[in-house]
Amino acid sequence: MEPIARPPDDDPREVVNTNFQRAADRLGLDNEMRLLLTMPFREVRVEIPVRMDGGALRVFVGYRVQHSGVRGPSKGGIRYHPSTDLNEVRALASAMTWKTALVNIPFGGAKGGIAVDPAELTLAELQRLTRGYIRRIHLLLGPYRDIPAPDVNTNAQVMTWIFDEYSAQHGYTPACVTGKPVELGGSEGREAATGRGVFYVTQALLKDLGMALTGARVAVQGFGNLGSFAARFFAEAGAKIIAVSDVSGGVLSERGLDVKALLEHARENRTVKGFPGGQEISNDNLLCLDCDILIPAALQCVITKKNANRVRARVIAEGANLPTTSEADETLAARGIHVLPDILTNAGGVTVSYFEWAQNLQQIFWDEDRVNAEMQKILLRAYRQVADRAAQEKISFRSAAYTIAVDRVARAE
Ligand code: NAD
């Protein structure tokens, strides 16, 4: 077994494996079990040649990692990002195994990605890239094998191409991918599910802490699918969204941003930057704002040893996967900051993906109220288990969450 070195501060795989090893220590797992639970089941790297609109040929690199299939088919999103590499995809696949186990839905973990900046591609190029990727990995996918979903820079349109390409090879198979448009077998409520889940879990913690939601000051890093829906739900519940950002920069208003107007601005300009209802703020400064709730909703490893001492939020609700490095986590705990761990907080997305998959297999359709209510039930059950275990064993929510999840997968294995 590999020695467990202190993690470099920006390696997502070290972050997830450190969390795993700490849970394995608490559970007294032996080295063989640790090996089985850390090594990915299967990983592929593919080269995807794409004829660009201008006639030139470009070759992109894509990955799919199936970390575990012991509790059910592997499940996990597909990310399009220039810095995506095998290490990142492995880390995110492993996080999916612990997340699906924690909320106790019948899946293992997977993740996929292509190293590409989709903003540089036309829609037609993006479609050719997605179809080429699926043609290379479709034999490894399927409703009972591995089911992709959206992640950073992918959406219902990309899921539609995946559905169509997979079905061209295997026959009509809506359950092969989730996050599809409702018109093509997607689930009501899926698009908003991850942001809604962040809201439900945070609301539960605030209640336990006796903290008011009305008037709570919220900062959100990342205004994509997750961040924008989360901001909307918090604002609707009476919280004050004081800052949001995206890859281009951020906006701040101590009086509270008008989220509806901000969504409109982001739709028109493809960024929140320049929103007239606030002043400019950098991503780094947003993370260190004096606020009640900080929601990282962009990329991994953004709260690190460099800024953990300067974070002034009372609660961090991890929307993004693996946003906090292990060393930063210790600093936050020592400073008494409440951290709602990613594998709990952002599990609303995969939970509603589970509902989508189940609806597709049965060819029945739930209404949105049912989807939201069932998702809330699953997330609040997991929240209660985590909160109770943390209190009983005097450990952090993250430690409790990983202990519950790792225990479930180890028993299954
Ligand atoms: P998205 O592509 O819709 O949005 C990502 C947002 O992050 C965009 O606003 C983008 O501009 C911003 N961003 C990217 N790089 C940034 C940087 N360096 N600094 C600041 N902002 C940056 O993606 P999403 O689906 O909302 O996913 C966001 C996070 O949530 C990811 O960590 C993802 O893994 C996680 N997540 C997503 C889902 C889901 O269902 N979509 C589910 C669980 C977890």
Residues whose N, C-alpha, C, O or C-beta is under 5 A from the ligand:
A	BS01	NAD	P150 D151 V152 N153 T154 T194 G222 F223 G224 N225 L226 G227 S245 D246 V247 N283 A297 A298 L299 G319 A320 N321 N346 G349
